[in-house]
């Protein structure tokens, strides 16, 4: 036996260095394959995650794009603009002039419905003297629903050769040549200095029962607590303030049946006085 064999460096049975390399490489093959499989699986999961994220983004982007497109159409397109023929107005008549209402609404025609400022439209309508309230709503796709509430005249005030009709809040309703039949005429000038007196007179006039309104020729006052009336037959009625309207009217109705009545004082309706 040589020295190499004795030291363990002899050629082993079954081959030389090639066999040794083969023997060393053989145990690593299963580990490499497992690593590759792991890498492939990881890459596959990453691809799947990217596709899932893309799908989720698409599911969000597509509806958002559709909504944005629809909003753009509503906001800018004349297809959904207000059309004059699609505007419905209720509450016309009386002192509300159809022409004035149409003129006020004309500014909204051609404006995309979604961009319309309904509050501005309502302000424009209530700026008309006879309109007390206005409510405007959208009627898709191209219309408006308009509901108007008219002011009701409570009395007429002489103004030069014409008459100004006022409601119970002293708001002007209309200018006319002659006061409407059955509407009392106020014998008090309407000025800033006597506004409270005028408002008191108007409150009384607005609260009178119809049968008494028909018999009132003029109504006036020196102060807010001294309202007086002249009836069509010349009878004077001292009314007082604007309280207890029903009780005062009932007393006047009874006392008018007295013969040769010239004046009735119902400032204290529990103790009326007739002369």
C-alpha positions in Angstrom: 0.0 0.0 0.0 1.3 3.4 -0.9 1.6 6.4 1.4 -1.4 8.0 -0.4 -3.6 5.1 0.2 -2.5 4.9 3.9 -3.4 8.6 4.3 -6.8 8.2 2.7 -5.9 10.1 -0.5 -6.0 7.1 -2.7 -8.4 6.8 -5.6 -11.7 5.5 -4.2 -13.4 2.6 -5.8 -15.7 3.5 -8.6 -13.9 6.4 -10.3 -11.8 9.5 -9.9 -12.6 13.2 -9.5 -15.5 13.1 -12.0 -17.3 10.6 -9.8 -16.6 12.8 -6.8 -18.1 15.9 -8.4 -21.1 13.9 -9.5 -21.6 12.6 -6.0 -21.3 16.1 -4.5 -23.7 17.7 -7.0 -26.4 15.1 -6.8 -27.8 16.0 -3.3 -28.3 19.8 -4.4 -30.7 19.1 -7.3 -34.0 18.7 -5.2 -33.2 21.9 -3.3 -32.7 23.9 -6.5 -36.0 22.6 -7.9 -37.9 23.5 -4.8 -36.4 27.0 -4.9 -37.4 27.5 -8.5 -40.9 26.3 -7.8 -41.1 28.7 -4.9 -39.9 31.6 -7.1 -42.3 30.7 -9.8 -45.2 30.5 -7.3 -44.2 33.9 -5.8 -44.1 35.4 -9.3 -47.5 33.9 -10.1 -48.9 35.3 -6.9 -47.5 38.8 -7.7 -49.0 38.7 -11.2 -52.3 37.6 -9.7 -52.2 40.4 -7.2 -51.4 42.9 -9.9 -54.3 41.7 -12.0 -56.6 41.8 -9.0 -55.5 45.4 -8.2 -56.0 46.4 -11.8 -59.5 44.8 -11.9 -60.5 46.6 -8.7 -59.2 49.9 -10.1 -61.1 49.3 -13.3 -64.3 48.5 -11.3 -64.0 51.9 -9.6 -62.7 53.9 -12.6 -65.3 52.8 -15.1 -68.4 53.8 -13.1 -66.6 57.0 -12.0 -65.8 57.8 -15.7 -69.5 57.1 -16.6 -70.7 59.3 -13.8 -68.3 62.1 -14.7 -69.5 61.9 -18.3 -73.1 62.0 -17.2 -72.4 65.0 -14.9 -70.6 66.8 -17.8 -73.7 66.2 -20.0 -76.0 67.5 -17.3 -73.8 70.5 -16.5 -73.0 71.7 -20.0 -75.3 70.1 -22.5 -78.3 72.1 -23.9 -80.1 68.8 -24.0 -81.1 69.3 -20.3 -81.5 73.1 -20.5 -84.8 74.7 -19.3 -87.4 75.0 -22.0 -90.1 77.7 -21.8 -92.8 75.2 -22.8 -91.9 72.9 -19.9 -92.4 75.5 -17.2 -95.6 74.9 -15.2 -96.9 77.9 -13.1 -99.7 77.7 -10.6 -101.1 80.6 -8.6 -101.6 83.0 -11.4 -104.6 85.3 -11.5 -105.8 88.1 -9.3 -103.2 90.8 -9.1 -100.4 88.6 -10.4 -99.6 89.5 -14.0 -98.8 86.5 -16.3 -96.5 88.7 -18.5 -94.4 89.8 -15.5 -94.0 86.2 -14.3 -93.0 85.1 -17.8 -90.5 87.9 -18.0 -89.0 86.9 -14.6 -88.7 83.3 -15.7 -87.3 84.1 -19.1 -83.8 84.4 -17.6 -83.8 80.7 -16.7 -84.7 79.5 -20.2 -81.7 77.8 -21.9 -79.8 77.3 -18.6 -78.9 73.6 -17.9 -81.4 72.5 -15.2 -78.7 71.2 -12.9 -76.9 74.6 -12.9 -80.0 76.6 -12.2 -80.0 78.6 -8.9 -83.6 78.0 -7.6 -83.2 80.5 -4.8 -82.3 83.3 -7.3 -85.4 82.4 -9.4 -87.6 82.6 -6.3 -86.1 86.0 -5.3 -86.8 87.3 -8.8 -90.4 86.2 -8.5 -91.0 87.6 -5.0 -89.6 90.9 -6.2 -92.9 91.3 -8.2 -95.2 93.4 -6.0 -98.2 91.0 -6.1 -96.2 87.9 -5.2 -96.0 87.1 -1.6 -94.2 83.7 -1.8 -92.7 81.6 -4.6 -91.5 78.0 -4.6 -89.6 76.7 -7.6 -88.5 73.0 -8.1 -86.8 71.2 -10.9 -89.0 69.0 -13.2 -86.5 66.8 -15.1 -85.4 66.7 -17.8 -86.1 70.3 -19.0 -88.8 71.8 -16.8 -89.7 73.8 -13.7 -92.6 73.7 -11.3 -93.5 77.1 -10.0 -96.0 77.7 -7.2 -97.0 81.3 -6.4 -98.9 82.8 -3.5 -100.5 86.2 -4.2 -100.7 89.1 -1.8 -104.2 90.1 -0.9 -105.1 93.8 -0.8 -106.5 94.9 2.6 -107.1 98.5 1.7 -106.6 101.2 -0.9 -104.6 104.4 -0.3 -105.2 107.5 -2.4 -102.1 108.5 -4.3 -102.7 111.4 -6.6 -105.3 110.5 -9.1 -104.9 106.8 -8.5 -104.9 104.3 -5.6 -102.2 102.1 -4.2 -103.4 98.8 -2.9 -101.7 97.5 0.2 -101.9 94.2 1.9 -102.1 93.7 5.7 -98.3 94.1 6.0 -98.4 97.5 4.3 -96.7 95.9 1.2 -97.8 97.5 -2.1 -99.8 95.1 -4.3 -100.9 97.1 -7.3 -101.6 100.6 -8.6 -105.1 101.2 -9.9 -107.3 104.0 -11.1 -110.2 103.1 -8.8 -110.3 101.0 -5.7 -111.9 97.6 -6.1 -115.5 97.4 -4.9 -115.7 96.3 -1.3 -112.1 97.4 -0.5 -111.9 100.1 2.2 -110.0 103.3 1.5 -107.4 104.4 4.1 -107.7 108.0 5.1 -104.1 108.0 6.3 -101.1 109.1 4.3 -98.5 106.3 4.0 -95.2 107.7 5.2 -92.3 106.4 7.3 -93.4 108.6 10.2 -96.8 107.0 10.6 -96.0 103.5 9.4 -97.2 101.8 12.7 -100.5 103.7 12.4 -100.9 102.5 8.8 -100.1 98.9 9.8 -102.6 99.0 12.6 -105.3 100.3 10.2 -104.4 97.6 7.7 -104.5 94.9 10.3 -108.0 96.0 11.3 -109.1 96.1 7.6 -107.7 92.7 6.9 -109.4 91.1 9.9 -112.9 92.5 9.3 -115.7 90.1 8.3 -116.9 90.3 4.7 -120.3 91.8 5.6 -118.6 94.7 7.4 -115.9 95.2 4.7 -118.7 95.7 2.2 -120.1 98.5 4.4 -116.9 100.4 5.1 -116.3 103.5 3.0 -113.1 104.8 4.6 -110.9 103.7 7.5 -108.3 105.8 9.2 -106.5 106.7 12.5 -104.6 109.4 14.2 -102.6 106.8 16.2 -102.3 103.0 16.1 -104.8 102.7 18.9 -107.5 105.1 17.5 -108.7 103.4 14.3 -112.1 104.8 13.1 -114.3 103.9 10.2 -117.0 105.6 8.2 -119.6 103.3 6.8 -121.3 103.7 3.4 -124.5 105.0 5.2 -122.5 107.7 7.1 -122.3 105.9 10.5 -119.1 106.5 12.3 -117.5 103.6 14.1 -114.8 104.2 16.8 -112.9 100.9 16.6 -109.8 101.5 18.8 -106.8 99.2 18.3 -106.5 96.0 16.2 -107.4 93.6 19.1 -110.7 91.7 19.7 -111.8 92.0 16.1 -114.5 89.3 16.3 -116.1 90.8 19.5 -116.1 94.3 18.1 -117.6 93.2 14.8 -120.3 91.3 16.6 -121.1 94.4 18.7 -121.3 96.6 15.6 -123.6 94.2 13.8 -126.0 94.3 16.7 -125.9 98.1 17.3 -126.4 98.9 13.6 -129.9 97.5 14.1 -130.7 100.4 16.5 -132.8 103.2 14.9 -131.2 106.4 13.9 -127.7 105.3 14.7 -125.1 108.0 14.0 -122.0 106.5 15.8 -120.9 103.4 17.5 -118.0 103.1 19.9 -116.5 99.6 20.4 -113.2 100.6 21.7 -114.2 98.7 24.8 -116.4 96.0 23.1 -117.7 94.6 26.4 -119.4 98.0 27.0 -120.2 99.5 23.6 -121.8 102.9 23.2 -124.2 103.9 20.5 -125.3 107.5 19.7 
